[in-house]
Amino acid sequence: MLRRVVIGAAMACLMGGTAYAVDEEPTDTACSDQVAAADEAIQSKVDANALSEDEAEKLNRLLDEADALCTQGKFQDASAKLATVKGAISNGN
């Protein structure tokens, strides 16, 4: 009987711990969606050979920076980087 009580108490403690789990900080999905869209646009330009390897590398670096800014919650800075990327893609550079 004591064994059942101890096992039951242990199970309750183990199951109760998940209620105190810390969730990740909320991210702006619109920002992440814009990063994903820009990534797809870069990849389509690369696939069409419309960008040189150096240009694609530069745009991917800017895209990585924008993604990091989204993750940090700096959405205005991320939007500025994404605007630079989109402008370069639309100009063909």
C-alpha positions as CSV (number, residue, x, y, z in Angstrom):
1,M,0.0,0.0,0.0
2,L,2.8,2.4,0.9
3,R,4.5,1.6,-2.4
4,R,1.3,2.7,-4.3
5,V,1.2,5.9,-2.4
6,V,4.8,6.7,-3.1
7,I,4.5,5.8,-6.8
8,G,1.3,8.0,-7.0
9,A,3.0,10.9,-5.3
10,A,6.0,10.6,-7.6
11,M,3.8,10.5,-10.7
12,A,1.9,13.6,-9.4
13,C,5.2,15.5,-8.9
14,L,6.5,14.5,-12.3
15,M,3.2,15.4,-14.1
16,G,2.8,18.6,-12.1
17,G,6.2,20.0,-13.3
18,T,5.0,20.6,-16.8
19,A,2.6,23.2,-15.6
20,Y,5.5,25.4,-14.6
21,A,7.4,25.0,-17.9
22,V,8.5,28.3,-19.4
23,D,7.3,29.0,-23.0
24,E,9.5,30.7,-25.5
25,E,9.0,34.4,-26.0
26,P,6.3,35.2,-28.5
27,T,7.8,36.0,-31.9
28,D,6.2,38.2,-34.6
29,T,5.0,35.7,-37.2
30,A,4.6,38.5,-39.7
31,C,8.3,39.3,-39.4
32,S,9.2,35.6,-39.8
33,D,6.8,35.3,-42.8
34,Q,8.5,38.2,-44.5
35,V,11.9,36.6,-43.9
36,A,10.7,33.4,-45.4
37,A,9.2,35.2,-48.4
38,A,12.4,37.0,-49.0
39,D,14.4,33.8,-48.7
40,E,12.2,32.2,-51.3
41,A,12.6,35.2,-53.6
42,I,16.4,35.0,-53.3
43,Q,16.4,31.3,-53.9
44,S,14.2,31.7,-57.0
45,K,16.6,34.3,-58.4
46,V,19.6,32.0,-57.7
47,D,17.8,29.1,-59.4
48,A,17.2,31.3,-62.4
49,N,20.9,32.4,-62.4
50,A,19.7,36.0,-62.1
51,L,22.2,36.6,-59.2
52,S,25.9,36.1,-59.0
53,E,27.3,34.0,-56.2
54,D,28.6,37.1,-54.4
55,E,25.3,38.9,-54.7
56,A,23.4,35.9,-53.4
57,E,25.9,35.6,-50.5
58,K,25.5,39.3,-49.6
59,L,21.7,39.0,-49.7
60,N,21.7,35.9,-47.6
61,R,23.9,37.7,-45.0
62,L,21.4,40.5,-44.9
63,L,18.6,38.0,-44.6
64,D,20.3,36.3,-41.7
65,E,20.7,39.6,-39.9
66,A,17.0,40.4,-40.5
67,D,16.1,36.9,-39.1
68,A,18.2,37.5,-36.0
69,L,16.6,40.9,-35.5
70,C,13.2,39.3,-35.7
71,T,14.2,36.8,-33.1
72,Q,15.4,39.5,-30.8
73,G,12.2,41.4,-31.2
74,K,13.7,44.4,-33.1
75,F,11.0,44.4,-35.8
76,Q,11.6,47.9,-37.2
77,D,15.3,47.1,-37.7
78,A,14.4,43.8,-39.3
79,S,11.9,45.5,-41.6
80,A,14.7,47.9,-42.7
81,K,17.0,45.0,-43.6
82,L,14.2,43.2,-45.4
83,A,13.4,46.4,-47.4
84,T,17.1,46.4,-48.5
85,V,16.9,42.8,-49.5
86,K,13.6,43.3,-51.4
87,G,15.0,46.4,-53.2
88,A,18.1,44.5,-54.2
89,I,16.0,41.6,-55.5
90,S,13.7,43.8,-57.5
91,N,16.7,45.7,-59.0
92,G,18.3,42.5,-59.9
93,N,21.4,43.1,-57.7
